Amino acid sequence: MQWWRFFHPAALAFTMKTASQSLVDTIKGAPPRTVQSARHVEQHAIRDNPRHVLYTLDRLALEER
């Protein structure tokens, strides 16, 4: 994938949102997103239910991030 595809109008909004969230996380000193996601799943997902884990990750990505 070429690096300039991130500047395509269809991907520009996603690129800007991701960059701004990463900047805020860096300023706050927050842990990486993988760690944040794992903690969120531990707190909100039903144990031993893989479908609910995926649902929780989807909800985190779409609604809270």
N, C-alpha and C positions, 0 to 999 in steps of 0.2 A: 504494500500500500504506500502510495506516495504521501509525503508529509504535507503537501499543499492541499490535500483533500479536506483537511480540517477547516480550511478557509472557504469551502464551498458554501453557498448560502443555506443549503439544507442542513449542514452540520455546524454552522457558525453559532447558532443559539446554544446548542449542546456544548460546544467548545467553550463559549464564554461562561456558561453556568458552571461547568466543571472547574474551570480555571478560578472563578471567583470563590467557589466553595473551598477549593484547595488553599487559596490564599488566606481565607478566614480561618481554616483549620491550622495553618502554619502560624498565624499571628496568635491564635489562642493557645497553641502548644498541644493541640488535640492529637490523639494517637492516629495511626493510619486508618483508612476506611475499612480495611479488612478486620482490624481489631474492633472498630466501632460496630460493624455489622455482626461480628461474633457475639459481642456483649448484648446487642439488641435481641438477637435470637435467643440467647440464654435467658433473658428476662421475659420475653413475650411469647415464645413458641411453646407448644405442647410437647413434652418430652416423648421420645420414641415415636414421633409422628412426622415422617419426612415430608409429607404434603403440607403440613402446617408450617414446617420450617421454610419451605419454598414460598408459601403464602406470606409469611412474615417478612422474608427478604424482599419480595415483590412490593409489599405494602411500604416497607422502609424506603425503597428506591423511588416509588411513585408518589407517595404522599408526604413523607417526612424529609426527604432530601431534596 
